[in-house]
């Protein structure tokens, strides 16, 4: 007979994956599951927030499950009422409204927030982030009344925000500290192709530039760089990385570093408290992508259902589209002293492939413009197959390699 109570704090994509995996199992031990979230809406696909910003999708369209899915599975949602205090000894949690929830097992999935740059002027009106549906709806509304935007950050999130605002009719400038865009995923050549394509679409790009201040009286009016260049703007979006939301765990006495510390069963320093997703830290690793969060959710669900499951982090491939341009990367994105490079570039179509091999085994892959073979390259990377026999045709993909 099921007699245990589970409380999940946070309701993003990873927490939803945990819920779905748990209730699908015949071995689920819980007769009651409560889910508490700061946001007033059910879990949604955050990856598609850029589509909402661009006007290509709606909140309903990116919501993962309707309300009746939770009702029919006995999951009790407490939306818009975040947990403010956890009492691990008493096994209770108190929400901002004063509601007290009792639990046998607790999962903290509070995610992350946009990192601050600590620039002068960062607290002015007109400075925003791009992390959740509230941010997105605010930017949509602002785009109807303002003409110019500066986005600080040339990673995936920054470029998606910039493209969404551009499609809303704004003149957008992206400022990126590194000399090339998506520097964690792309090599300089692929980044250069992306840079050229975005400029062709009308986006202004300032790479290799360090913002030093946001200028204005009460409202942001310009961004200043280290060389004293100033760009005027109506609003600023900061998208330069994330910080794990570990505070709830730290205040409850859980061991924390950058995130809430967990073992390979996602267990914290309290035996009945778990953490997963962007708020947790395993060893020296924190996690900013959805895929490892899904892997954590699957492993934790199996563990809570009685299986001997552990989470083992591995290489995660990045497959995305920027302004409709497909991009893929896995493993290394730049050569080192021990790698060899195989490069194929079709300049007529701007399709590009850079493979990095170490002792005839794949160490990394960067694809631009055509990514259908990305999962196959990722398989070669994770399986560490000897590619000597197909080395000559490797850059042309699986269809040309007899494996």
KEKE-3310 file (N, C-alpha, C; in steps of 0.2 Angstrom, whole numbers, plus 5000, padded with zeros to 4 digits):
npx = (5004:5003:5010:5018:5023:5027:5035:5038:5048:5047:5044:5048:5054:5062:5058:5045:5047:5052:5040:5032:5039:5038:5024:5021:5026:5024:5029:5029:5030:5021:5007:5003:5007:5014:5017:5025:5027:5034:5030:5015:5009:5007:5021:5031:5039:5054:5063:5057:5053:5059:5052:5040:5043:5046:5034:5029:5024:5013:5009:5000:5003:5016:5015:5018:5009:4991:4980:4971:4978:4986:4977:4970:4980:4982:4991:4995:4995:5003:5003:5011:5015:5028:5039:5046:5052:5061:5060:5070:5071:5059:5052:5044:5038:5036:5026:5025:5013:5010:5006:5008:5016:5018:5030:5038:5048:5058:5060:5071:5069:5073:5079:5087:5094:5096:5112:5121:5129:5135:5136:5138:5123:5115:5104:5095:5079:5072:5081:5083:5080:5080:5072:5061:5043:5036:5047:5047:5034:5034:5045:5039:5028:5035:5042:5032:5032:5044:5060:5073:5085:5098:5106:5115:5127:5131:5128:5118:5106:5106:5107:5095:5085:5089:5085:5072:5067:5071:5063:5051:5052:5061:5076:5091:5106:5119:5130:5145:5157:5167:5177:5171:5154:5143:5154:5156:5151:5154:5167:5179:5177:5164:5157:5160:5153:5140:5140:5140:5129:5119:5121:5117:5104:5100:5104:5114:5131:5142:5156:5169:5169:5168:5156:5155:5147:5129:5120:5111:5097:5085:5081:5087:5098:5108:5123:5139:5156:5172:5181:5176:5166:5149:5133:5117:5101:5084:5080:5088:5094:5100:5109:5119:5123:5120:5115:5114:5099:5101:5098:5087:5090:5102:5098:5091:5101:5107:5121:5131:5138:5143:5130:5117:5123:5125:5124:5128:5115:5107:5105:5105:5114:5105:5097:5084:5081:5082:5090:5089:5093:5096:5099:5107:5123:5135:5149:5161:5153:5140:5124:5117:5110:5095:5095:5105:5097:5085:5091:5095:5082:5076:5084:5083:5069:5069:5076:5069:5058:5063:5073:5091:5098:5108:5115:5125:5135:5138:5145:5136:5127:5124:5111:5103:5094:5098:5091:5084:5095:5103:5113:5125:5135:5147:5157:5174:5176:5187:5203:5216:5233:5234:5225:5218:5212:5197:5190:5176:5169:5156:5156:5146:5134:5136:5137:5145:5158:5167:5177:5185:5198:5206:5219:5212:5199:5184:5184:5177:5164:5159:5145:5137:5124:5119:5114:5110:5117:5122:5118:5123:5137:5138:5136:5147:5157:5153:5154:5167:5172:5184:5189:5197:5195:5185:5189:5192:5180:5173:5168:5157:5147:5135:5129:5139:5148:5153:5148)
npy = (4994:5011:5024:5035:5052:5064:5079:5092:5105:5118:5119:5116:5111:5100:5096:5092:5082:5072:5070:5064:5053:5046:5044:5036:5024:5008:5005:5017:5025:5034:5040:5053:5068:5083:5098:5113:5130:5145:5152:5156:5148:5131:5119:5123:5123:5129:5131:5135:5148:5159:5158:5162:5175:5180:5179:5168:5157:5153:5154:5144:5135:5131:5125:5111:5101:5099:5106:5096:5085:5084:5083:5071:5062:5063:5073:5087:5104:5119:5133:5149:5151:5151:5141:5146:5142:5128:5114:5102:5093:5093:5089:5097:5110:5127:5139:5155:5161:5156:5143:5126:5112:5094:5081:5066:5063:5074:5085:5096:5108:5120:5127:5140:5157:5172:5177:5191:5205:5215:5228:5246:5255:5244:5242:5250:5256:5248:5238:5221:5204:5187:5174:5168:5165:5177:5187:5186:5190:5203:5208:5207:5216:5228:5229:5234:5247:5253:5256:5252:5240:5233:5219:5210:5198:5185:5171:5156:5160:5174:5177:5171:5179:5191:5189:5186:5199:5206:5201:5206:5219:5228:5237:5229:5227:5216:5213:5206:5198:5189:5186:5179:5173:5162:5155:5144:5133:5134:5134:5146:5148:5143:5152:5164:5162:5162:5175:5183:5179:5184:5197:5200:5198:5209:5212:5220:5218:5217:5211:5205:5215:5223:5227:5241:5250:5254:5267:5281:5291:5289:5278:5266:5272:5270:5260:5258:5255:5247:5254:5267:5269:5272:5266:5270:5266:5259:5249:5236:5220:5207:5193:5183:5171:5159:5158:5146:5142:5141:5145:5142:5128:5131:5139:5130:5122:5113:5105:5116:5122:5131:5127:5116:5103:5087:5068:5054:5049:5059:5064:5075:5082:5079:5064:5062:5071:5078:5085:5092:5096:5113:5119:5111:5103:5092:5085:5095:5099:5109:5111:5117:5114:5106:5092:5085:5087:5080:5067:5066:5067:5055:5046:5049:5046:5032:5028:5033:5024:5012:5006:5003:5015:5027:5043:5047:5059:5064:5068:5081:5084:5099:5105:5116:5130:5145:5160:5153:5145:5130:5122:5112:5104:5094:5088:5093:5109:5116:5113:5105:5101:5088:5084:5080:5089:5087:5095:5101:5112:5119:5132:5138:5135:5138:5128:5119:5108:5103:5091:5084:5074:5062:5051:5044:5043:5050:5066:5078:5088:5100:5107:5117:5124:5112:5099:5086:5074:5075:5068:5055:5058:5061:5049:5042:5049:5046:5032:5030:5024:5017:5025:5024:5017:5023:5036:5045:5048:5053:5066:5068:5062:5049:5042:5040:5032:5017:5008)
npz = (5000:4996:5005:5007:5006:4994:4991:4979:4975:4965:4948:4934:4918:4921:4933:4929:4921:4930:4938:4928:4925:4937:4940:4930:4933:4940:4952:4959:4975:4981:4989:4989:4980:4981:4972:4972:4966:4961:4950:4942:4933:4925:4921:4908:4891:4892:4882:4871:4873:4866:4854:4858:4861:4849:4843:4837:4844:4858:4876:4879:4869:4872:4885:4895:4901:4902:4915:4919:4918:4929:4939:4937:4940:4953:4958:4967:4964:4968:4964:4961:4974:4982:4991:5006:5018:5023:5034:5038:5049:5055:5044:5035:5025:5022:5014:5005:5008:5020:5021:5026:5022:5023:5022:5016:5008:4999:4985:4978:4966:4960:4950:4941:4941:4931:4929:4937:4931:4939:4935:4935:4935:4933:4940:4935:4929:4915:4912:4909:4911:4903:4906:4910:4908:4912:4910:4897:4892:4897:4889:4876:4877:4879:4867:4859:4861:4861:4852:4851:4856:4867:4869:4880:4879:4870:4869:4868:4874:4874:4860:4855:4862:4856:4843:4844:4848:4837:4827:4832:4827:4832:4833:4835:4845:4849:4862:4865:4875:4871:4857:4847:4843:4852:4858:4866:4860:4846:4834:4828:4814:4811:4820:4814:4802:4807:4812:4801:4794:4804:4804:4790:4792:4798:4811:4823:4829:4842:4845:4856:4865:4880:4891:4902:4909:4912:4907:4912:4919:4928:4921:4909:4896:4888:4884:4890:4884:4887:4880:4880:4870:4867:4866:4862:4868:4871:4879:4889:4889:4899:4897:4901:4907:4920:4938:4950:4960:4975:4988:4996:5000:5006:5017:5024:5029:5021:5013:5003:4988:4974:4969:4976:4985:4979:4978:4967:4967:4967:4980:4994:5007:5017:5021:5016:5007:4991:4976:4960:4943:4937:4950:4957:4961:4957:4962:4955:4945:4938:4931:4916:4905:4897:4894:4903:4915:4912:4912:4925:4932:4927:4933:4946:4948:4946:4957:4968:4966:4970:4963:4959:4954:4947:4943:4930:4924:4907:4891:4883:4869:4859:4850:4840:4834:4827:4823:4813:4808:4808:4820:4827:4840:4849:4862:4860:4854:4849:4842:4851:4856:4854:4845:4828:4814:4804:4791:4782:4770:4762:4752:4744:4750:4763:4772:4785:4792:4805:4812:4826:4829:4840:4840:4830:4835:4838:4845:4845:4837:4826:4818:4805:4798:4792:4800:4801:4803:4816:4828:4825:4824:4838:4844:4839:4846:4860:4860:4857:4845:4834:4820:4809:4797:4790:4789:4778:4772:4782:4786:4778:4783:4790:4780:4770:4776:4779:4791)
capx = (5000:5006:5009:5022:5021:5032:5035:5043:5048:5049:5040:5051:5054:5065:5053:5039:5050:5052:5033:5029:5042:5036:5017:5021:5029:5020:5032:5029:5028:5018:5000:5001:5013:5013:5021:5025:5031:5034:5026:5008:5007:5011:5028:5031:5045:5057:5067:5053:5052:5061:5047:5034:5045:5046:5027:5028:5021:5009:5010:4997:5007:5022:5013:5019:5003:4986:4978:4968:4983:4988:4971:4968:4985:4982:4996:4992:4999:5002:5006:5012:5015:5034:5041:5050:5056:5061:5062:5072:5070:5052:5049:5039:5040:5031:5025:5025:5006:5009:5003:5013:5016:5022:5033:5042:5054:5058:5065:5072:5071:5072:5082:5093:5092:5101:5118:5122:5136:5137:5138:5135:5117:5112:5097:5090:5073:5073:5086:5079:5083:5076:5073:5054:5037:5035:5051:5045:5028:5036:5048:5034:5025:5040:5044:5027:5032:5051:5062:5080:5087:5104:5107:5122:5128:5131:5127:5112:5100:5106:5105:5087:5082:5090:5082:5064:5065:5072:5057:5046:5053:5066:5083:5094:5113:5121:5136:5148:5164:5171:5178:5166:5148:5143:5161:5157:5148:5157:5174:5179:5175:5157:5155:5160:5147:5134:5140:5139:5121:5115:5122:5113:5097:5099:5106:5121:5135:5148:5160:5176:5168:5166:5152:5157:5141:5123:5120:5104:5095:5081:5080:5093:5097:5114:5128:5146:5161:5178:5185:5172:5161:5142:5127:5110:5096:5078:5080:5094:5093:5106:5109:5126:5124:5115:5117:5109:5095:5103:5097:5082:5094:5107:5095:5089:5106:5110:5128:5130:5144:5139:5124:5115:5128:5121:5128:5125:5108:5104:5103:5108:5117:5100:5095:5077:5080:5085:5090:5091:5092:5100:5100:5111:5130:5138:5156:5162:5149:5133:5120:5113:5106:5089:5096:5107:5092:5081:5094:5094:5075:5075:5088:5080:5063:5070:5079:5063:5054:5066:5079:5098:5099:5113:5116:5132:5135:5143:5145:5130:5127:5120:5108:5099:5093:5098:5088:5083:5101:5104:5119:5126:5141:5148:5164:5178:5175:5193:5208:5222:5240:5233:5220:5219:5205:5195:5186:5173:5165:5153:5155:5140:5128:5138:5137:5152:5159:5174:5178:5192:5200:5212:5220:5207:5193:5181:5184:5173:5161:5155:5141:5134:5120:5116:5115:5106:5122:5124:5117:5128:5143:5138:5136:5154:5160:5152:5156:5174:5174:5190:5186:5202:5193:5181:5192:5192:5173:5169:5165:5151:5141:5134:5127:5145:5152:5150:5149)
capy = (5000:5017:5028:5040:5059:5068:5086:5094:5112:5120:5116:5118:5105:5094:5093:5089:5075:5068:5068:5060:5046:5043:5042:5030:5018:5004:5005:5023:5023:5039:5041:5060:5072:5090:5102:5120:5134:5152:5154:5154:5143:5125:5119:5125:5122:5136:5132:5139:5155:5163:5158:5166:5182:5181:5179:5161:5152:5156:5150:5138:5131:5128:5122:5104:5097:5103:5106:5090:5079:5083:5081:5064:5058:5065:5078:5093:5109:5125:5138:5156:5152:5148:5139:5151:5139:5121:5111:5095:5089:5092:5087:5102:5116:5133:5143:5162:5162:5153:5136:5121:5105:5089:5077:5060:5064:5081:5086:5103:5109:5128:5130:5145:5164:5176:5180:5198:5208:5220:5235:5252:5256:5238:5242:5256:5254:5247:5233:5215:5197:5183:5168:5164:5168:5184:5190:5186:5194:5209:5210:5207:5222:5233:5229:5237:5254:5255:5255:5250:5236:5231:5212:5209:5191:5182:5164:5154:5163:5181:5177:5170:5185:5197:5187:5188:5206:5209:5199:5211:5225:5232:5237:5226:5226:5211:5214:5199:5199:5185:5188:5176:5171:5155:5153:5138:5128:5134:5136:5153:5148:5143:5158:5169:5161:5164:5182:5186:5178:5188:5204:5200:5199:5216:5213:5223:5214:5220:5206:5207:5221:5223:5233:5244:5253:5255:5274:5284:5294:5283:5273:5265:5275:5268:5255:5260:5249:5248:5259:5273:5269:5272:5264:5272:5261:5260:5244:5232:5213:5204:5186:5181:5165:5158:5156:5141:5145:5136:5148:5138:5123:5133:5141:5124:5118:5108:5107:5119:5126:5135:5124:5112:5097:5080:5063:5052:5047:5066:5065:5080:5080:5076:5058:5061:5077:5077:5091:5091:5102:5119:5121:5106:5102:5085:5086:5102:5101:5112:5109:5122:5112:5102:5085:5082:5087:5075:5061:5066:5066:5048:5042:5050:5043:5025:5027:5033:5019:5007:5003:5005:5020:5032:5048:5048:5064:5063:5073:5082:5087:5105:5105:5121:5134:5152:5163:5147:5142:5124:5122:5106:5103:5090:5087:5099:5114:5119:5108:5105:5099:5081:5082:5082:5091:5086:5101:5102:5118:5121:5140:5140:5135:5140:5122:5118:5103:5102:5085:5084:5067:5060:5044:5041:5043:5057:5070:5084:5090:5107:5108:5123:5124:5106:5095:5079:5069:5077:5062:5050:5060:5061:5042:5040:5052:5043:5025:5030:5020:5018:5028:5024:5014:5028:5043:5049:5050:5054:5073:5068:5059:5042:5039:5039:5028:5010:5006)
capz = (5000:4995:5011:5007:5003:4991:4989:4974:4976:4958:4943:4927:4913:4924:4938:4926:4919:4936:4939:4923:4926:4943:4940:4925:4936:4944:4958:4963:4982:4984:4989:4988:4978:4980:4968:4973:4961:4961:4944:4942:4927:4925:4918:4900:4888:4892:4876:4866:4875:4861:4849:4861:4861:4842:4840:4833:4849:4864:4882:4879:4865:4875:4891:4894:4902:4905:4922:4921:4918:4936:4943:4936:4943:4960:4959:4969:4962:4972:4959:4963:4981:4983:4998:5009:5023:5023:5040:5037:5055:5055:5037:5033:5021:5023:5008:5006:5010:5026:5020:5028:5018:5026:5017:5018:5003:4997:4979:4977:4958:4960:4944:4942:4939:4927:4933:4937:4929:4944:4932:4937:4931:4931:4943:4932:4925:4908:4912:4910:4909:4898:4909:4911:4904:4914:4907:4889:4891:4898:4883:4871:4878:4878:4860:4855:4863:4860:4845:4851:4862:4867:4872:4883:4879:4863:4869:4865:4876:4871:4853:4855:4864:4851:4837:4845:4848:4830:4823:4834:4824:4836:4831:4841:4845:4853:4864:4868:4878:4868:4850:4843:4846:4854:4859:4870:4855:4839:4832:4825:4807:4811:4823:4809:4797:4810:4813:4794:4793:4808:4801:4784:4794:4801:4818:4824:4833:4844:4848:4859:4868:4887:4894:4909:4913:4909:4908:4912:4925:4932:4916:4905:4890:4884:4887:4888:4883:4890:4876:4881:4866:4870:4861:4864:4868:4875:4884:4890:4891:4901:4896:4901:4911:4926:4944:4953:4965:4980:4994:5000:5003:5011:5023:5028:5032:5017:5011:4996:4985:4969:4969:4982:4983:4978:4976:4961:4968:4968:4987:4997:5014:5021:5017:5012:5003:4984:4972:4953:4938:4937:4956:4960:4960:4958:4962:4953:4939:4938:4925:4913:4899:4899:4894:4909:4920:4911:4914:4933:4933:4926:4938:4953:4948:4947:4964:4972:4965:4973:4959:4960:4949:4948:4938:4928:4919:4902:4886:4881:4863:4858:4844:4841:4828:4829:4817:4808:4806:4812:4823:4832:4843:4854:4863:4859:4848:4846:4843:4855:4854:4853:4840:4821:4812:4797:4789:4775:4770:4756:4753:4741:4754:4770:4776:4787:4797:4808:4816:4829:4831:4844:4839:4826:4838:4838:4851:4845:4831:4825:4812:4804:4791:4791:4807:4802:4806:4823:4833:4823:4827:4845:4845:4838:4852:4866:4860:4855:4840:4830:4814:4804:4791:4787:4790:4772:4771:4789:4786:4773:4787:4791:4773:4766:4780:4780:4798)
cpx = (5004:5005:5013:5020:5027:5031:5040:5043:5051:5046:5042:5051:5057:5061:5047:5041:5050:5045:5030:5032:5039:5029:5016:5023:5024:5022:5032:5026:5023:5011:4998:5008:5010:5018:5020:5029:5029:5030:5019:5005:5010:5017:5027:5038:5049:5062:5063:5051:5054:5056:5041:5036:5045:5039:5025:5025:5017:5011:5007:5000:5013:5021:5014:5013:4998:4984:4975:4972:4985:4983:4970:4974:4986:4988:4993:4997:4997:5006:5006:5012:5022:5035:5046:5055:5055:5064:5064:5070:5063:5048:5043:5042:5034:5031:5025:5018:5005:5007:5009:5011:5020:5024:5037:5049:5053:5063:5065:5074:5069:5075:5087:5090:5097:5106:5119:5129:5139:5140:5135:5129:5113:5105:5093:5084:5075:5079:5082:5083:5078:5077:5066:5049:5035:5040:5049:5039:5030:5040:5044:5030:5029:5042:5038:5028:5039:5054:5069:5081:5094:5104:5114:5123:5126:5131:5120:5106:5100:5104:5098:5083:5082:5086:5074:5063:5066:5065:5051:5047:5058:5073:5088:5102:5115:5128:5139:5155:5169:5172:5173:5160:5147:5149:5161:5154:5152:5164:5174:5176:5167:5154:5155:5155:5141:5134:5138:5131:5117:5115:5117:5106:5095:5101:5113:5124:5141:5152:5167:5175:5165:5162:5154:5152:5135:5121:5112:5103:5091:5080:5086:5092:5103:5118:5134:5151:5167:5182:5181:5167:5154:5137:5121:5105:5090:5077:5087:5092:5099:5105:5116:5128:5119:5118:5112:5106:5096:5101:5092:5086:5099:5104:5092:5095:5109:5117:5127:5137:5141:5132:5123:5119:5124:5126:5125:5118:5104:5102:5108:5112:5112:5097:5088:5076:5085:5085:5092:5090:5097:5102:5105:5118:5132:5145:5158:5158:5142:5130:5116:5109:5100:5091:5099:5102:5087:5084:5094:5087:5074:5078:5085:5073:5064:5072:5073:5058:5057:5072:5086:5100:5104:5114:5123:5132:5140:5142:5138:5130:5122:5118:5103:5098:5094:5096:5086:5089:5103:5111:5120:5134:5141:5155:5168:5176:5181:5198:5213:5228:5239:5228:5222:5212:5204:5189:5183:5169:5163:5152:5149:5134:5129:5136:5144:5152:5166:5174:5185:5193:5206:5213:5215:5200:5190:5181:5180:5170:5158:5152:5138:5130:5116:5119:5112:5111:5124:5124:5122:5135:5144:5139:5144:5158:5159:5154:5163:5176:5180:5187:5191:5200:5189:5183:5191:5185:5169:5166:5159:5146:5140:5132:5133:5150:5149:5152:5143)
cpy = (5006:5022:5034:5047:5062:5075:5088:5102:5115:5116:5118:5111:5099:5091:5090:5082:5070:5066:5063:5053:5043:5040:5036:5024:5014:5003:5012:5022:5029:5039:5049:5063:5079:5094:5110:5124:5141:5155:5152:5150:5136:5125:5120:5123:5128:5137:5136:5146:5160:5163:5162:5173:5184:5182:5173:5156:5156:5152:5144:5133:5127:5125:5114:5099:5101:5102:5099:5084:5078:5081:5074:5059:5059:5069:5084:5099:5115:5130:5145:5157:5148:5146:5144:5148:5131:5119:5104:5091:5088:5089:5091:5107:5121:5137:5151:5164:5159:5146:5131:5114:5100:5084:5071:5061:5071:5082:5093:5104:5116:5131:5135:5152:5167:5178:5188:5200:5213:5226:5241:5253:5250:5238:5247:5252:5253:5242:5226:5209:5193:5176:5164:5168:5175:5189:5191:5190:5201:5212:5211:5214:5228:5234:5233:5245:5257:5252:5251:5246:5234:5224:5211:5201:5188:5174:5163:5159:5171:5181:5176:5176:5191:5195:5188:5195:5209:5207:5203:5218:5230:5232:5235:5226:5221:5213:5208:5200:5195:5188:5185:5173:5164:5152:5146:5132:5128:5136:5143:5153:5148:5149:5164:5168:5164:5172:5185:5185:5183:5195:5205:5201:5205:5217:5216:5219:5217:5215:5208:5213:5220:5228:5235:5247:5254:5263:5276:5287:5289:5277:5272:5268:5273:5263:5258:5254:5252:5254:5266:5274:5268:5270:5266:5267:5263:5255:5240:5225:5210:5196:5183:5175:5165:5157:5151:5144:5140:5139:5144:5132:5125:5135:5135:5120:5113:5110:5110:5122:5131:5133:5120:5105:5091:5075:5060:5049:5053:5067:5070:5078:5078:5070:5057:5068:5077:5084:5089:5097:5107:5121:5116:5106:5095:5086:5093:5104:5104:5111:5115:5120:5107:5095:5082:5082:5082:5068:5061:5064:5058:5044:5043:5046:5035:5024:5028:5028:5012:5004:5006:5009:5025:5037:5049:5053:5062:5069:5074:5086:5094:5105:5111:5125:5141:5156:5159:5144:5136:5124:5116:5106:5098:5089:5093:5103:5117:5114:5110:5102:5091:5079:5084:5084:5089:5091:5100:5108:5119:5128:5142:5140:5136:5134:5120:5112:5103:5097:5085:5077:5066:5053:5040:5040:5050:5060:5076:5085:5096:5107:5114:5123:5118:5101:5088:5074:5070:5071:5057:5052:5059:5053:5040:5043:5048:5036:5025:5025:5022:5019:5028:5022:5019:5035:5048:5052:5053:5061:5073:5064:5052:5039:5037:5035:5022:5007:5002)
cpz = (5000:5001:5012:5004:5000:4989:4985:4974:4969:4953:4936:4923:4917:4929:4935:4923:4924:4938:4934:4923:4932:4942:4934:4927:4941:4951:4962:4970:4985:4984:4988:4986:4977:4976:4969:4969:4962:4956:4945:4937:4928:4921:4911:4898:4887:4885:4871:4868:4870:4855:4852:4860:4853:4839:4837:4838:4854:4870:4882:4874:4867:4882:4890:4896:4904:4912:4924:4921:4926:4941:4943:4939:4950:4962:4961:4968:4966:4968:4962:4970:4983:4990:5000:5015:5022:5030:5039:5043:5056:5049:5035:5029:5021:5017:5010:5009:5017:5026:5022:5025:5022:5021:5020:5014:5000:4991:4978:4969:4957:4954:4946:4940:4934:4931:4932:4935:4934:4940:4935:4932:4930:4934:4941:4929:4918:4907:4914:4909:4905:4901:4909:4907:4906:4911:4899:4888:4892:4892:4877:4871:4877:4871:4856:4856:4862:4854:4846:4857:4861:4871:4874:4884:4873:4863:4866:4867:4874:4864:4852:4857:4859:4845:4838:4845:4841:4826:4826:4831:4827:4832:4836:4840:4850:4855:4867:4869:4873:4860:4845:4847:4847:4855:4862:4865:4849:4839:4829:4818:4807:4815:4818:4804:4800:4811:4806:4793:4797:4806:4795:4786:4797:4808:4819:4830:4835:4848:4851:4863:4875:4889:4901:4913:4909:4911:4908:4919:4929:4927:4911:4898:4885:4888:4885:4888:4887:4886:4876:4875:4869:4864:4865:4864:4872:4880:4884:4892:4893:4901:4895:4906:4916:4932:4948:4959:4971:4987:4999:5003:5008:5017:5027:5030:5028:5014:5004:4994:4980:4969:4976:4980:4984:4977:4970:4961:4968:4975:4990:5003:5019:5018:5014:5008:4997:4981:4965:4949:4939:4944:4960:4958:4962:4957:4960:4947:4942:4931:4922:4907:4902:4899:4900:4915:4919:4913:4922:4935:4932:4931:4945:4953:4949:4954:4969:4972:4967:4969:4961:4955:4951:4942:4936:4923:4913:4897:4883:4874:4863:4851:4844:4834:4831:4822:4811:4805:4810:4814:4828:4834:4848:4856:4862:4854:4846:4847:4848:4852:4852:4848:4833:4819:4805:4796:4782:4776:4763:4756:4749:4745:4761:4774:4778:4792:4799:4813:4819:4831:4835:4843:4835:4829:4839:4845:4851:4838:4831:4818:4811:4798:4790:4797:4807:4804:4813:4827:4831:4825:4834:4847:4844:4844:4858:4866:4859:4850:4836:4823:4808:4797:4787:4787:4784:4770:4777:4789:4782:4777:4786:4784:4769:4770:4781:4787:4801)
residu = (UNK:UNK:UNK:UNK:UNK:UNK:UNK:UNK:UNK:UNK:UNK:UNK:UNK:UNK:UNK:UNK:UNK:UNK:UNK:UNK:UNK:UNK:UNK:UNK:UNK:UNK:UNK:UNK:UNK:UNK:UNK:UNK:UNK:UNK:UNK:UNK:UNK:UNK:UNK:UNK:UNK:UNK:UNK:UNK:UNK:UNK:UNK:UNK:UNK:UNK:UNK:UNK:UNK:UNK:UNK:UNK:UNK:UNK:UNK:UNK:UNK:UNK:UNK:UNK:UNK:UNK:UNK:UNK:UNK:UNK:UNK:UNK:UNK:UNK:UNK:UNK:UNK:UNK:UNK:UNK:UNK:UNK:UNK:UNK:UNK:UNK:UNK:UNK:UNK:UNK:UNK:UNK:UNK:UNK:UNK:UNK:UNK:UNK:UNK:UNK:UNK:UNK:UNK:UNK:UNK:UNK:UNK:UNK:UNK:UNK:UNK:UNK:UNK:UNK:UNK:UNK:UNK:UNK:UNK:UNK:UNK:UNK:UNK:UNK:UNK:UNK:UNK:UNK:UNK:UNK:UNK:UNK:UNK:UNK:UNK:UNK:UNK:UNK:UNK:UNK:UNK:UNK:UNK:UNK:UNK:UNK:UNK:UNK:UNK:UNK:UNK:UNK:UNK:UNK:UNK:UNK:UNK:UNK:UNK:UNK:UNK:UNK:UNK:UNK:UNK:UNK:UNK:UNK:UNK:UNK:UNK:UNK:UNK:UNK:UNK:UNK:UNK:UNK:UNK:UNK:UNK:UNK:UNK:UNK:UNK:UNK:UNK:UNK:UNK:UNK:UNK:UNK:UNK:UNK:UNK:UNK:UNK:UNK:UNK:UNK:UNK:UNK:UNK:UNK:UNK:UNK:UNK:UNK:UNK:UNK:UNK:UNK:UNK:UNK:UNK:UNK:UNK:UNK:UNK:UNK:UNK:UNK:UNK:UNK:UNK:UNK:UNK:UNK:UNK:UNK:UNK:UNK:UNK:UNK:UNK:UNK:UNK:UNK:UNK:UNK:UNK:UNK:UNK:UNK:UNK:UNK:UNK:UNK:UNK:UNK:UNK:UNK:UNK:UNK:UNK:UNK:UNK:UNK:UNK:UNK:UNK:UNK:UNK:UNK:UNK:UNK:UNK:UNK:UNK:UNK:UNK:UNK:UNK:UNK:UNK:UNK:UNK:UNK:UNK:UNK:UNK:UNK:UNK:UNK:UNK:UNK:UNK:UNK:UNK:UNK:UNK:UNK:UNK:UNK:UNK:UNK:UNK:UNK:UNK:UNK:UNK:UNK:UNK:UNK:UNK:UNK:UNK:UNK:UNK:UNK:UNK:UNK:UNK:UNK:UNK:UNK:UNK:UNK:UNK:UNK:UNK:UNK:UNK:UNK:UNK:UNK:UNK:UNK:UNK:UNK:UNK:UNK:UNK:UNK:UNK:UNK:UNK:UNK:UNK:UNK:UNK:UNK:UNK:UNK:UNK:UNK:UNK:UNK:UNK:UNK:UNK:UNK:UNK:UNK:UNK:UNK:UNK:UNK:UNK:UNK:UNK:UNK:UNK:UNK:UNK:UNK:UNK:UNK:UNK:UNK:UNK:UNK:UNK:UNK:UNK:UNK:UNK:UNK:UNK:UNK:UNK:UNK:UNK:UNK:UNK:UNK:UNK:UNK:UNK:UNK:UNK:UNK:UNK:UNK:UNK:UNK:UNK:UNK:UNK:UNK:UNK:UNK:UNK)
# end
